[in-house]
Structure formats: structure tokens, C-alpha cells
């Protein structure tokens, strides 16, 4: 069993228990998603039990094991960098935290 702590970009916090946790990375560019024909899917942490997973987007998510140790940290803020032809580019590649 895992404990999930979600801190929103406004500082609100919520804690959940989950048997399963997974992560899907951001696809596309948030900035270019407003252009016709551009799709965007935010970085998402999925948590829950075998039959039902719930999404968490935005903010930061911490995943703790049963001993209380943090086993993963995800920064779910949208990537606002824009590269050639609207592909997402991180202006500082050390700024995005992924699974620890």
C-alpha cells in the first residue's frame, strides 16, 4: 500500500491511500494546445486499486511506501517551453522532477 500526497500549484494538499500508482508523461505542448490540430495531454499520476485508477494533474505528487519513505516525486506542472514547430522543450532540463 502506498500513500499519495498531492500538493496543488496553489498549495492545497490532499492525501490518498492506493495499492497501485503509475505515471504518464506530458504529450504535446501546453502553449501550442490552443492552435488548431494540436493536442495536449498533461503529465498525470494515476492512483487507486486494481479496478479503478484516478488521475492527478498539476502541482507536485509524492509517493510514500508503507514505512513512510518517499519512493517517488512527480512535478506535474505543464512544460511552457516551445521549440521548433511547437514541440515541448524544457528551458532547464534539471527543473522537472520525475520519479526519484
N, C-alpha and C positions, 0 to 999 in steps of 0.2 A: 504494500500500500504506500502511496506517495501523498505528500501534502503539497498543494499548489498555492503559491501566494502571487496574486496579480495586483500590481500597483499601476493604476492608470496614469496617463500623462498629466492629469490634474492632481495626482497624489492620493486618490481614493484607493482603499485596499480591500481585497476580498480573499478569503482562504477557503479552499476546497480540498476534499479527500478524493483520491482517484486510484483505481487499480491500474489504469493504462494512461500513458502520456506520450504524445507524438508531436512532431513539429513539421510544418510545411513552409518552405521559404517563399518570400515575396516573388511574384511573377509580374514583369512589366514595370512601368514607371508610373508612380502616383501622379506626378506632374503631367505626364502625357496622356493619362487616362481620360482627360476631358476632350481629347481630339477624336474625331470620327475614326472608327476602325481600330482604336487602341483599347486593349483590355488590361485590367489590373486586378490582381488578387493579392491581398495583404499577407504578410507573414503571419502565421497562425499557430498557436499551440492548441492541440486537441487533448481533452482530458475526459475521463469518465470510466465507465465499466464496459465489459465486453460488448454489450448490445447497443450502447448509446454513448457517443462522444459529443462533447460540447466544445464550441470554439471560443478562444480568447484572442482578441486582436488589440493592438495598441498598447502602449506602456511597456512595462517590464514584468516578466514572469520568472519566478524562482520555483524550482522543483526540489523538494527535500525528501530523503528516504525515511524509513521508519525510525532511524536513530537520530533524525533531525539534521543530518548533514546535507548541505546544498549539493546536489549532484548535477544540476543544470541551471543556466541562467540565459534567458532569451530577451533581447531588446527588440520589441515589435514595432518600433517607430518606423513610419514609412521612409523609404530612401528618397530624398528630394533632389538628388543629383540627376542631371540629364546629360547623356552622352550623345554620340553620333546617332542620328536617326531615331532619337528618343529612347534609346536603351538606358536602363538604370546604371548609373555609375556612382560609386561611393567616393565622395571627395576625400575622405580619410578612412582607409580600409581598416584601421585599428579602432575606429569609433563604434563599429557594430559588434555587439557581443552575441555570440552564438553558444551552443551547448558547451558548457565548461567541462 
